[in-house]
Amino acid sequence: MQPQDLEKLVTWKMPFGKHQGKLLADLPGNYLNWFAREGFPEGEIGRLLQLMQEIDHNGLKGMLAPLRAGGRLTVQPKPVP
């Protein structure tokens, strides 16, 4: 996962299916779990859906709130020992 992936979850819309047009971060858990059972699509959309399913499954949707509010992610480099 790249930090930019979290930003994509709150800006990219579902391109197909029952929830077409809905932000990836707003997809319902049961829909994401269906993909987990049946298989995620190929490519970047599948990777992002899998990430969103993990976030939802682990109750971490709240970490996307600052990004929804227009915040940006800042990645701090790890200190070298």
N, C-alpha and C positions, 0 to 999 in steps of 0.2 A: 504494500500500500504506500502510496505517495501522499503527502499532505494535500496536494491539489485534488486528490480523489474526494476528500471530504467536502471541498467547495463544489465539486461537480454534483454531489448528491443533493445539494440545496439549490442548484441552478438548472440541471438537466431535467428534461421532462421525458416521461415514459413514451417511447416512440410507437408502441403498438399495443394491442390487446385491450382487455376490459378497462384498464386504467390509463389508456392513452391520454397524454396531455397533462397528467398529474406529475408533480415533482417526485423524483425518485425517493427523496426523504419523506414524502407523504404517503407512500404506498402502504397499504395495510399489511400487518404481519402475516395474516393467513395467505395473502397473495405471494409474499416473499417466501413463506414456508412451502407453498406449492412448487415454486421453482426449485427449492432445495430438494424436494422429493423427486420431482420429475426431470430435473436438469436445467441448468442455467443456459441461456443462449451463448453462442460463441462471441468472442471479441470483447471490446471494452464495455459494452452495455452489460454483458453477462458478468464481467468482473465487478462492475459497480453494483449490480443487483445482489451479488453474493456478499459484497461488503456491507450493503444496507441490511441484508438479512441477518448477518452476524451482529451488527449494531443493535438492531431491533430485538433479536433473540436474547441478547445480554443486557437489555434495558438501558442502553447507552444513548438513546435518541437525544437526550438533553445536551449532549456535548456538541450537537449541531446548532443549538440556539444562537451562540455568538455569530456564527456564519450567516444564519438567517437574518440577523440584525444588520448585516452589511459589514461585519468584521472581517478581518483577513487573518489567515494563519501565519504565524511567525515561527519558523523552525530554528531553534537554538542548537548550534553545533555541540556535540558532546565534548567535554574536556578530555584532552589526551592525558593519560596517566603518566 
